């Protein structure tokens, strides 16, 4: 019997040393961690960032006539218009984007409207009353609703998508997710900011209306499952001990 207990103890120590209890928890913070304060203005305009892909359209005469920026002598053809409207330009790591006629210009940090006005000024040298339109095509957020297998990358089709809408698009808070422990991680010019959101109470409605921005990470912390995961790791040892007891009884 002592031999069995010794083997069980050694096996239990081995299992506990390599157990995976709550190893799926991410972005852990100390209990005294100071979170950033969510902005009072919930509809903060998105500012262009590096790696953004944009569709740029330019019209003359304040939007009356489409200017062809892709081919020569075919500015009025439907083929040229379709080609122009589907070209995407990338904001490079230095914040610049290479555009027809004017070359490289810096758009990083500008809102979409600021960038449009800036480009209209630049193109005014070449066209009469230019009218610029910019659309960001790769805005997305990552949503982890509280269960690792349900993580989603959500494409932001609207500029005013709220935190609640982003969670809804991901299927809502998962069964194991803790609605009172939601982290919104945002990249800003000043560095990463982390906001703690509590949507388990009605007071959390205000934060639920926060407008998400491209590259945001929405992480719903899973509820710890100590008992079930410990049982899962210890189960093989219990099975081994039971087999050894049965074997010893047979031998005797």
C-alpha positions as CSV (number, residue, x, y, z in Angstrom):
1,X,0.0,0.0,0.0
2,X,2.9,2.3,0.8
3,X,4.3,1.7,-2.7
4,X,1.0,2.7,-4.2
5,X,0.8,5.9,-2.2
6,X,4.4,6.7,-3.2
7,X,3.7,6.2,-6.9
8,X,0.5,8.2,-6.6
9,X,2.2,11.1,-4.8
10,X,5.0,11.2,-7.4
11,X,2.6,11.1,-10.3
12,X,0.4,13.8,-8.7
13,X,3.4,16.1,-8.3
14,X,4.3,15.5,-11.9
15,X,0.9,16.2,-13.2
16,X,0.5,19.4,-11.1
17,X,3.8,20.7,-12.3
18,X,2.7,20.5,-15.9
19,X,-1.0,21.1,-15.6
20,X,-2.8,23.5,-17.8
21,X,-5.2,25.1,-15.4
22,X,-6.5,28.3,-16.9
23,X,-3.5,28.6,-19.2
24,X,-5.9,30.0,-21.8
25,X,-6.2,33.3,-19.9
26,X,-4.6,36.2,-21.7
27,X,-3.6,39.8,-21.0
28,X,-3.4,39.2,-17.3
29,X,-3.0,42.4,-15.2
30,X,-2.0,42.8,-11.5
31,X,-4.8,43.5,-9.0
32,X,-3.5,47.1,-8.6
33,X,-3.1,47.8,-12.3
34,X,-4.3,51.3,-13.3
35,X,-6.4,51.2,-16.4
36,X,-6.8,54.1,-18.7
37,X,-10.0,56.2,-18.5
38,X,-12.3,55.7,-21.5
39,X,-12.7,58.9,-23.5
40,X,-15.7,61.1,-22.8
41,X,-16.2,61.6,-26.5
42,X,-17.5,58.3,-27.7
43,X,-17.5,59.2,-31.4
44,X,-13.9,60.0,-31.8
45,X,-13.0,60.1,-35.5
46,X,-10.7,57.5,-36.8
47,X,-7.2,58.7,-37.8
48,X,-5.4,57.1,-40.7
49,X,-2.6,54.7,-39.6
50,X,0.3,52.9,-41.2
51,X,-0.7,49.8,-43.2
52,X,-4.2,51.2,-43.9
53,X,-5.5,50.4,-47.3
54,X,-7.5,53.2,-48.9
55,X,-9.6,53.6,-52.0
56,X,-9.0,57.2,-53.4
57,X,-11.3,58.8,-55.8
58,X,-10.9,62.2,-57.4
59,X,-13.4,64.3,-59.3
60,X,-13.1,67.7,-61.0
61,X,-15.4,70.7,-60.9
62,X,-16.3,70.0,-57.3
63,X,-17.3,66.5,-58.1
64,X,-19.0,67.0,-61.5
65,X,-16.5,65.2,-63.7
66,X,-14.5,62.2,-62.9
67,X,-10.8,62.6,-63.4
68,X,-8.9,59.6,-64.8
69,X,-5.8,58.9,-62.7
70,X,-5.0,55.5,-64.2
71,X,-4.9,55.7,-68.0
72,X,-4.4,58.3,-70.6
73,X,-7.1,59.5,-73.1
74,X,-9.8,57.3,-71.6
75,X,-11.0,59.5,-68.7
76,X,-14.6,59.2,-69.9
77,X,-14.7,55.4,-70.4
78,X,-16.6,53.2,-68.0
79,X,-13.6,50.8,-67.9
80,X,-11.3,53.6,-66.7
81,X,-13.8,54.7,-64.0
82,X,-14.2,51.1,-62.8
83,X,-10.4,50.6,-62.7
84,X,-9.8,53.8,-60.7
85,X,-12.6,53.1,-58.2
86,X,-11.0,49.7,-57.3
87,X,-7.4,50.7,-56.9
88,X,-6.3,50.5,-53.3
89,X,-3.3,52.5,-52.0
90,X,-1.3,51.5,-48.9
91,X,-0.1,53.9,-46.2
92,X,3.5,52.8,-45.7
93,X,5.5,52.5,-42.5
94,X,6.7,56.2,-42.8
95,X,3.1,57.4,-43.0
96,X,3.3,58.2,-46.7
97,X,1.2,57.0,-49.5
98,X,2.1,57.2,-53.2
99,X,-0.7,58.8,-55.3
100,X,-0.9,59.6,-59.0
101,X,0.4,63.0,-60.2
102,X,1.4,64.3,-56.8
103,X,3.6,61.4,-55.7
104,X,4.2,60.6,-52.0
105,X,2.2,62.5,-49.4
106,X,1.9,61.9,-45.6
107,X,-1.6,61.0,-44.4
108,X,-0.8,59.3,-41.2
109,X,-2.7,60.8,-38.2
110,X,-5.2,62.7,-40.3
111,X,-9.0,61.9,-40.1
112,X,-10.6,60.9,-43.4
113,X,-12.1,64.4,-43.9
114,X,-8.8,66.1,-43.1
115,X,-7.0,63.9,-45.6
116,X,-9.6,64.6,-48.3
117,X,-9.3,68.4,-47.7
118,X,-5.5,68.1,-47.8
119,X,-5.5,66.2,-51.1
120,X,-8.0,68.7,-52.6
121,X,-5.5,71.4,-51.9
122,X,-2.6,69.4,-53.4
123,X,-4.6,68.5,-56.6
124,X,-5.8,72.1,-57.0
125,X,-2.5,72.8,-58.8
126,X,-3.5,70.4,-61.6
127,X,-7.3,70.3,-61.7
128,X,-10.2,72.7,-61.4
129,X,-12.0,72.5,-58.0
130,X,-10.9,68.9,-57.2
131,X,-13.2,66.8,-55.1
132,X,-11.5,64.0,-53.2
133,X,-13.1,60.9,-51.6
134,X,-11.2,58.4,-49.3
135,X,-12.5,55.1,-48.0
136,X,-10.5,52.9,-45.7
137,X,-11.0,49.2,-46.7
138,X,-9.1,47.2,-44.1
139,X,-10.5,48.6,-40.8
140,X,-10.9,45.7,-38.4
141,X,-11.0,44.7,-34.7
142,X,-10.2,41.5,-33.0
143,X,-12.9,40.2,-30.6
144,X,-12.2,37.4,-28.1
145,X,-15.6,36.8,-26.5
146,X,-14.4,34.6,-23.6
147,X,-13.9,31.3,-25.3
148,X,-10.7,30.8,-27.3
149,X,-12.3,28.9,-30.2
150,X,-14.7,31.7,-30.8
151,X,-12.2,34.5,-31.5
152,X,-13.3,36.6,-34.5
153,X,-11.7,39.3,-36.7
154,X,-14.5,41.8,-37.4
155,X,-14.4,44.1,-40.5
156,X,-15.6,47.5,-39.6
157,X,-18.1,48.4,-42.4
158,X,-19.3,51.5,-40.5
159,X,-17.1,54.2,-39.0
160,X,-19.4,54.4,-35.9
161,X,-19.5,50.8,-34.9
162,X,-19.9,50.6,-31.1
163,X,-18.4,48.1,-28.6
164,X,-21.7,46.5,-28.2
165,X,-22.2,46.1,-31.9
166,X,-18.7,44.6,-32.3
167,X,-19.4,42.0,-29.6
168,X,-22.8,41.2,-31.2
169,X,-21.0,40.6,-34.6
170,X,-18.8,38.1,-32.8
171,X,-21.8,36.3,-31.3
172,X,-21.9,38.1,-28.0
173,X,-20.2,37.3,-24.7
174,X,-19.4,33.5,-24.7
175,X,-20.9,31.2,-22.1
176,X,-17.7,31.1,-20.2
177,X,-17.0,34.9,-20.7
178,X,-17.1,37.3,-17.8
179,X,-19.2,40.3,-18.8
180,X,-17.8,42.3,-15.9
181,X,-14.2,41.9,-17.0
182,X,-13.7,43.2,-20.6
183,X,-10.5,44.8,-21.7
184,X,-10.4,47.1,-24.7
185,X,-6.8,47.4,-25.9
186,X,-6.1,50.3,-28.3
187,X,-3.1,51.5,-30.1
188,X,-2.7,55.3,-30.0
189,X,0.1,57.7,-30.9
190,X,1.0,57.9,-27.2
191,X,1.3,54.1,-27.0
192,X,-1.1,51.2,-26.0
193,X,-4.0,52.1,-23.9
194,X,-6.1,49.6,-22.0
195,X,-9.6,50.3,-20.8
196,X,-11.5,48.1,-18.3
197,X,-15.2,47.7,-19.3
198,X,-17.8,46.3,-17.0
199,X,-20.9,45.3,-18.9
200,X,-22.4,43.1,-16.2
201,X,-24.3,46.1,-14.8
202,X,-26.7,48.6,-16.3
203,X,-24.1,51.4,-15.6
204,X,-21.9,49.7,-18.3
205,X,-24.3,50.9,-21.1
206,X,-22.3,54.1,-21.4
207,X,-19.1,52.2,-22.1
208,X,-20.9,49.8,-24.4
209,X,-21.6,52.8,-26.6
210,X,-17.9,53.5,-27.1
211,X,-17.0,53.7,-30.8
212,X,-14.4,51.0,-31.6
213,X,-11.4,51.9,-33.8
214,X,-9.4,50.0,-36.3
215,X,-6.8,47.6,-34.7
216,X,-8.7,47.5,-31.3
217,X,-8.5,44.3,-29.4
218,X,-11.7,43.4,-27.4
219,X,-10.9,40.7,-24.8
220,X,-13.6,39.2,-22.6
221,X,-11.8,37.4,-19.8
222,X,-13.0,33.8,-19.3
223,X,-14.4,32.7,-16.0
224,X,-11.7,30.5,-14.2
225,X,-12.6,26.8,-14.2
226,X,-10.3,25.5,-11.4
227,X,-12.3,22.4,-10.4
228,X,-13.0,21.0,-13.9
229,X,-9.5,21.6,-15.3
230,X,-7.8,20.2,-12.2
231,X,-10.0,17.1,-12.4
232,X,-9.2,16.8,-16.1
233,X,-5.4,16.8,-15.3
234,X,-5.7,14.5,-12.3
235,X,-8.1,12.0,-13.9
236,X,-5.2,10.0,-15.6
237,X,-3.5,9.6,-12.2
238,X,-6.7,8.4,-10.5
239,X,-7.2,5.9,-13.3
240,X,-3.7,4.7,-12.9
241,X,-4.1,4.3,-9.2
242,X,-7.3,2.4,-9.6
243,X,-5.7,0.0,-12.1
244,X,-2.8,-0.6,-9.8
245,X,-5.1,-1.4,-6.9
246,X,-7.1,-3.9,-9.0
247,X,-3.9,-5.5,-10.2
248,X,-2.5,-5.9,-6.7
249,X,-5.8,-7.5,-5.6
250,X,-5.6,-9.9,-8.5
251,X,-2.0,-10.8,-7.6
252,X,-2.9,-11.4,-4.0
